[in-house]
Structure formats: structure tokens, C-alpha cells
Amino acid sequence: MAQELGSGIAQIVAQLGFELSLTDVSDEIVHGGISRISSNLNKNVKKGKISKEEANVILSRIKAAKDLNQAVEGVDLVIEVAVENVEVKKQIFRELDRICGKNVVFASNTSTFSITELASATNRPESVIGMHFFNPATIIKLVKLQMKRLT
């Protein structure tokens, strides 16, 4: 489910005009996500919702990254859409904290875990937010935002 939601979020971000990179535990998963996005866009072309040219432009904004370092190079925002396992998510945030610039905002697409708990894995808890997209993200246009309460 995280893979389908991740590709849906990527599609929305690209449709909004932003360039992005996808990475995952294997190239197969990343390319599967890009293939799902391409298929969704082609369905929209067939339905007359967008032109083939628009679909191509949207798809051109999405790049496959070989690893997390490449994926986050030069970004302002990282949206994590990993499996709902708190230790996996915290490990991702520890790694992001290590490799990202200080102004990068980290977002987790979790509906289960405390943003404060995930933020505790970083040295910048004030820069960690919850950005929970509802599934399927390309159809249900609703995002719930959460931020860590600073006391």
C-alpha cells in the first residue's frame, strides 16, 4: 500500500509543477511506481482530462534516484512514505537529518505514529511535519498536516 500511495503523492506533486525524485529499497519498486504514474496519466489522457503533452511534461518532472543521497540533493522538502513501522521511519529520518541541508523540511505520511516521536530521531524536530495524504492520493484530494508542538 505504501508503494501505491507513494506513487500517487509523487504524481500529485509533479502535476502541481514540482520536480521530484523517487527512491526506495529497490530500483524495481521505484520503476514500478513510475510505471503506475505513467499508467494513471495515460488513463487521464484517454478520458480527455489532460493532453498527451501534459502527461509527458508531468512524467518528465519525476526522476528515479539510485539512493537517498541522490534523491534529496538540492531539495527543500522530503516526503517520507515508508511502511508503517516506527523504527523504519525513525531510521529514515536519522539518515535524512545526516545528509540534508539544515533548511530542508521533513514530512511523514503517517496516520499512525506521533510526529513528535518521529521528530525525536533528528536534530531538528521543529522541521518535521506530518503530511498525511488519503488513499488514493490522486482521487481523494485531502491532506492532513501535523506539526510538532514546540514547548
C-alpha positions in Angstrom: 0.0 0.0 0.0 2.9 2.4 0.8 4.1 2.0 -2.8 0.8 2.9 -4.4 0.4 5.9 -2.0 3.9 7.0 -2.7 3.5 7.0 -6.4 0.1 8.8 -6.0 1.8 11.5 -3.9 4.6 11.8 -6.5 2.0 12.2 -9.3 0.2 14.9 -7.4 3.4 16.8 -6.7 4.5 16.6 -10.4 1.1 17.7 -11.5 1.5 20.8 -9.3 4.6 21.6 -11.3 7.3 20.5 -9.0 10.3 18.3 -9.9 10.9 15.4 -7.7 13.0 12.2 -7.2 11.7 8.8 -6.0 13.8 6.3 -4.2 13.0 3.1 -2.4 14.7 -0.1 -1.2 15.0 -1.4 -4.8 15.1 0.0 -8.3 12.3 -2.4 -9.2 10.0 -0.6 -6.7 10.9 2.8 -7.9 10.4 1.9 -11.6 7.1 0.2 -10.7 6.0 3.5 -9.1 6.9 5.5 -12.2 5.1 2.9 -14.3 1.9 3.3 -12.2 2.1 7.1 -12.6 2.5 6.7 -16.4 -0.5 4.4 -16.5 -2.6 6.8 -14.4 -1.6 9.7 -16.7 -2.4 7.7 -19.8 -5.9 6.9 -18.4 -6.4 10.6 -17.8 -5.3 11.3 -21.5 -7.8 8.7 -22.7 -10.6 10.3 -20.6 -9.7 13.7 -22.1 -8.8 15.1 -18.7 -5.3 16.1 -19.9 -3.4 16.1 -23.2 -0.6 13.6 -24.1 1.8 16.6 -24.0 0.7 17.5 -20.4 1.1 13.9 -19.4 4.6 13.8 -20.8 5.6 17.1 -19.0 4.2 15.7 -15.7 6.2 12.5 -16.2 9.3 14.4 -17.1 9.3 16.0 -13.7 9.8 12.6 -11.9 13.2 11.1 -11.7 14.3 7.8 -10.3 17.1 8.2 -7.7 19.6 5.4 -7.1 19.7 6.2 -3.4 18.6 8.6 -0.7 21.6 10.8 -1.1 20.8 11.4 -4.8 17.1 11.7 -4.1 17.5 14.6 -1.6 20.2 16.6 -3.5 19.1 20.2 -3.6 15.6 19.7 -2.2 13.6 21.9 0.2 11.1 19.2 1.3 11.3 15.4 1.7 8.0 13.4 2.0 8.6 10.0 3.6 6.1 7.3 2.6 7.7 4.2 4.0 5.9 1.2 5.5 4.1 2.0 8.8 6.9 0.8 11.1 8.1 3.4 13.5 11.7 2.1 13.6 11.9 2.1 9.8 10.6 5.7 9.7 12.9 6.9 12.5 15.9 5.4 10.7 14.9 7.2 7.6 14.7 10.5 9.5 18.0 9.9 11.2 19.6 9.4 7.7 17.8 12.4 6.3 19.0 14.5 9.2 22.6 13.5 8.5 22.5 14.1 4.7 20.1 17.0 4.2 20.8 20.7 4.4 19.6 22.5 7.6 16.7 24.2 5.9 15.1 21.0 4.5 11.7 20.2 5.9 10.9 16.5 6.6 7.3 15.3 6.2 6.0 11.9 7.1 2.9 10.4 5.5 1.9 8.6 8.7 -1.5 8.3 10.2 -0.3 6.0 13.0 2.7 7.5 14.7 3.4 10.6 16.7 5.2 13.3 14.7 6.9 14.3 17.9 8.3 10.7 18.2 9.5 10.7 14.6 11.0 14.2 15.0 13.0 13.0 18.0 15.1 10.9 15.6 16.5 14.2 14.2 18.5 17.2 15.5 15.8 19.5 14.0 12.4 18.4 15.4 11.0 21.8 14.5 11.5 20.9 10.9 9.5 17.7 10.9 5.8 17.7 10.0 3.1 15.2 9.3 1.6 15.3 5.8 -0.9 12.6 5.7 -2.4 12.0 2.2 -5.5 10.0 1.9 -5.5 7.0 -0.4 -5.8 7.0 -3.4 -4.0 10.3 -3.3 -4.8 11.1 -6.9 -8.5 10.9 -6.3 -9.1 11.9 -2.7 -7.8 15.5 -2.6 -7.3 15.7 1.1 -4.1 16.2 3.1 -3.9 16.4 6.9 -1.0 18.4 8.2 0.5 18.0 11.7 3.4 19.7 13.3 5.4 19.1 16.5 4.3 21.3 19.3 7.3 23.4 20.5 7.2 24.0 24.2 
